[in-house]
């Protein structure tokens, strides 16, 4: 039952996201929806108060589309919309802080998006994907490394795309300086993004 509810929610989220992420070109007949049950959108950030610690988080709600043909990997396209209010660090106070106007400001900016513009073969089952990342209403173009993990079948279904890359949060206006029990907490500017995107059913 839980899986069915999540599948329905993913489809609804995808339908909402589609008008925003239609800019990327697709491969006719090869479009696949992102399988949210089998995918992960996470991040790691360093924070310093009395000592430096790494904090990990993820987003529970996201939707998107992947255009992929195993015989034409250089034509791969990805569209991904992430819902900022779904941030989850396993700490309700931190989650509330990240949703606040000091960071994601989820009331004004409920989504962040990545829309690829091109992909270049970088090696065996690896790509360099260029695209536009929009966070907090600010769009930056960046190139990220993509590793293709093929499925066991001859189709594109269940293929997974993995990447890790860094962004400077201040370039996207995420400039908050939180307090913890009256002490200022210094959060690193660099945020490492972790994505493992699996494809599922056919899209548009």
C-alpha positions in Angstrom: 0.0 0.0 0.0 2.8 2.5 0.9 4.5 1.8 -2.4 1.3 2.4 -4.3 0.7 5.7 -2.5 4.2 6.8 -3.2 3.9 5.9 -6.8 0.7 8.0 -7.1 2.3 10.9 -5.3 5.3 10.7 -7.6 3.0 10.9 -10.6 1.2 13.9 -9.2 4.5 15.6 -8.4 5.7 14.9 -12.0 2.6 16.4 -13.5 3.1 19.5 -11.4 6.8 19.8 -12.3 6.4 19.2 -16.0 5.5 22.7 -17.1 8.7 24.0 -15.4 11.1 21.5 -16.9 10.0 21.2 -20.5 13.0 23.0 -21.9 15.3 20.0 -22.3 15.2 18.2 -25.6 14.1 14.5 -25.4 14.7 11.4 -27.4 11.4 10.3 -29.0 10.1 7.1 -27.3 12.9 7.0 -24.7 11.5 9.3 -22.0 11.3 7.7 -18.6 9.9 9.1 -15.4 12.2 9.2 -12.4 11.5 6.3 -10.0 11.3 8.1 -6.7 11.2 4.8 -4.7 14.6 3.8 -6.2 16.2 7.2 -6.3 18.0 9.5 -3.8 18.5 13.2 -3.6 20.9 14.0 -0.8 23.5 16.5 0.4 26.4 16.9 2.9 27.5 20.1 4.5 30.1 21.0 7.1 29.2 23.0 10.2 31.5 24.5 12.8 30.8 25.6 16.3 33.3 24.3 18.8 34.4 21.7 16.3 33.7 20.8 12.7 31.1 18.2 11.9 29.5 16.9 8.7 25.7 16.9 8.5 23.8 14.8 6.0 20.4 15.4 4.6 18.0 14.4 1.8 14.8 15.5 0.1 11.9 13.1 0.2 9.8 14.6 -2.6 11.0 15.0 -6.2 10.0 14.2 -9.7 11.4 14.3 -13.2 12.1 12.8 -16.5 15.1 11.2 -18.1 15.6 10.8 -21.9 18.1 8.0 -22.4 19.0 5.5 -25.2 21.7 2.9 -24.3 23.0 3.1 -27.8 23.1 6.9 -27.8 24.3 8.0 -24.3 25.6 11.3 -25.5 22.0 12.4 -26.2 20.9 11.8 -22.6 18.7 14.5 -21.1 17.6 14.9 -17.5 15.0 17.1 -15.9 14.6 17.0 -12.1 12.4 19.1 -9.8 13.0 18.8 -6.0 10.4 20.1 -3.4 12.4 22.1 -0.8 9.9 21.7 2.0 10.6 17.9 1.9 14.1 18.5 3.3 15.0 15.8 5.9 18.0 15.9 8.2 16.5 13.7 10.9 16.4 16.8 13.1 13.1 18.8 13.2 14.8 22.0 14.3 17.4 21.9 11.5 14.7 21.1 9.0 12.7 24.1 10.2 15.8 26.3 9.8 16.5 25.1 6.3 12.8 25.8 5.3 13.0 29.3 6.8 13.8 32.6 4.9 17.4 32.3 6.0 17.9 29.3 3.6 15.4 27.7 1.2 12.5 30.1 2.0 10.1 27.3 1.0 7.1 29.6 1.0 8.5 31.7 -1.9 10.7 29.0 -3.5 8.9 25.7 -3.2 11.1 24.0 -5.8 14.6 23.8 -7.0 15.3 22.4 -10.5 18.0 21.0 -12.7 17.5 21.0 -16.5 20.2 19.6 -18.6 21.3 21.3 -21.9 23.8 18.9 -23.2 25.8 15.7 -22.4 29.2 14.6 -23.6 30.7 11.1 -23.4 33.6 11.3 -20.9 34.5 7.6 -20.8 33.0 4.2 -20.4 29.6 4.6 -18.9 30.4 8.2 -17.9 29.1 11.5 -19.1 29.8 15.2 -18.5 26.4 16.7 -18.3 25.9 20.5 -18.6 22.7 22.1 -17.3 21.0 24.9 -15.4 20.5 24.5 -11.7 17.9 26.8 -10.0 17.9 27.2 -6.3 16.2 30.1 -4.3 15.2 31.7 -7.6 18.8 31.9 -8.8 20.0 29.9 -11.9 23.6 28.9 -12.5 24.9 26.7 -15.3 27.3 23.9 -14.3 28.8 20.7 -15.6 28.6 17.6 -13.5 30.0 14.1 -13.9 27.5 11.3 -14.5 28.0 7.6 -14.0 25.6 5.3 -15.9 24.7 2.1 -14.1 22.8 0.0 -16.7 19.9 -2.2 -15.9 20.0 -6.0 -16.4 17.6 -5.7 -19.4 18.1 -4.4 -22.9 15.8 -1.4 -22.3 16.4 1.9 -20.6 14.0 1.1 -17.7 15.7 0.8 -14.3 18.9 2.4 -15.5 20.5 4.5 -12.8 22.4 7.8 -13.1 24.7 8.7 -10.2 26.7 11.9 -9.5 28.4 13.8 -6.8 29.3 17.5 -7.2 29.9 20.6 -5.1 28.0 23.9 -5.1 28.7 27.2 -3.3 25.5 27.8 -1.3 26.1 31.5 -1.1 26.0 31.8 -4.9 22.3 30.8 -4.6 21.4 33.2 -1.9 21.5 30.6 1.0 23.3 32.9 3.4 21.8 32.1 6.8 23.9 32.0 10.0 22.0 29.9 12.5 22.3 29.9 16.3 22.4 26.9 18.6 21.8 27.6 22.3 22.9 31.2 21.8 26.1 30.3 19.9 26.7 31.2 16.3 27.1 28.2 14.0 29.4 28.6 11.0 28.1 26.6 8.0 30.5 25.8 5.2 29.9 27.5 1.9 30.5 24.2 0.0 27.7 21.8 -0.2 28.2 18.3 -1.7 25.2 17.1 -3.7 24.6 13.3 -4.0 22.2 12.1 -6.7 21.2 8.5 -7.6 18.4 8.8 -10.1 16.7 5.6 -11.3 14.3 5.5 -14.3 10.9 3.8 -14.1 7.8 3.9 -16.3 7.6 5.7 -19.6 7.0 9.4 -19.5 5.4 11.8 -22.0 
